[in-house]
């Protein structure tokens, strides 16, 4: 009586699958992507937005927030190379735009 439940696993297929996964992971991690290079080039640009302008926009955002104002602040941070703050204010602008659309 031979039962097919206790058949040994095909180890060659497991090994082949593991190698394939390792190759795909290596390609993704060390591929020819331009993502980090582009971000570094953007961060190296000279700032075209003055500190006073950014401070004025931030003060206005506390007194009278609007989605347009947050978009301008996001753009200023993007020009300065601060991508994290630019994304933060972009998300705030999207949330305020949704709220403004409901009113």
C-alpha positions in Angstrom: 0.0 0.0 0.0 1.6 3.1 -1.2 0.1 6.4 -0.1 0.6 9.6 -2.1 0.2 11.7 1.1 3.7 10.8 2.3 5.6 11.3 -0.9 8.9 13.1 -0.4 9.1 16.7 -1.5 11.0 17.5 -4.7 14.0 19.2 -3.3 15.3 20.2 -6.7 12.3 22.4 -7.3 12.7 24.0 -3.8 16.3 24.8 -4.6 15.4 26.2 -8.0 12.7 28.4 -6.5 15.0 29.7 -3.8 17.6 30.6 -6.4 15.0 32.4 -8.5 13.8 34.3 -5.5 17.3 35.4 -4.6 18.0 36.5 -8.2 14.8 38.6 -8.4 15.5 40.1 -5.0 19.1 41.0 -6.0 17.8 42.5 -9.2 15.3 44.7 -7.4 17.8 45.8 -4.7 20.8 46.4 -7.0 19.1 47.0 -10.3 19.6 49.9 -12.6 17.0 52.1 -11.0 17.5 55.9 -11.1 15.4 56.7 -8.1 18.0 57.5 -5.5 20.2 59.3 -8.0 17.4 61.6 -9.0 16.6 62.4 -5.4 20.2 63.2 -4.7 20.4 65.4 -7.7 17.2 67.2 -6.6 18.6 67.7 -3.1 21.8 69.3 -4.5 20.0 72.1 -6.3 20.3 75.6 -5.0 17.3 76.8 -3.0 15.3 79.3 -4.9 12.8 80.0 -2.1 13.9 82.4 0.6 13.5 81.6 4.3 11.3 84.7 4.8 8.9 83.6 2.1 8.6 80.1 3.6 8.1 81.6 7.1 5.4 83.9 5.8 3.6 81.0 4.1 3.8 78.9 7.3 2.4 81.7 9.4 -0.5 82.1 7.0 -1.2 78.4 7.2 -1.7 78.7 11.0 -4.1 81.7 10.7 -6.1 80.7 7.5 -5.3 77.2 6.2 -6.3 76.4 2.7 -5.4 73.6 0.2 -3.8 76.1 -2.2 -1.6 77.5 0.6 -0.5 74.0 1.6 0.3 73.3 -2.1 2.6 76.3 -2.3 4.3 75.3 1.0 4.8 71.8 -0.4 6.3 73.3 -3.6 8.7 75.5 -1.6 9.9 72.5 0.4 10.3 70.5 -2.8 12.5 73.2 -4.3 14.6 73.3 -1.1 15.1 69.5 -1.4 13.2 68.6 1.7 11.0 65.8 0.2 9.7 64.5 3.5 8.1 67.9 4.5 7.0 68.5 0.9 5.0 65.2 1.0 3.6 66.1 4.5 2.2 69.4 3.3 1.0 67.8 0.0 -1.1 65.3 2.0 -2.5 68.1 4.1 -3.4 70.0 1.0 -5.2 66.9 -0.4 -7.1 66.4 2.9 -8.1 70.1 3.0 -9.2 70.0 -0.7 -11.5 67.1 0.1 -13.0 69.0 3.0 -13.4 72.2 0.9 -15.1 70.2 -1.8 -17.7 68.9 0.7 -18.6 72.5 1.8 
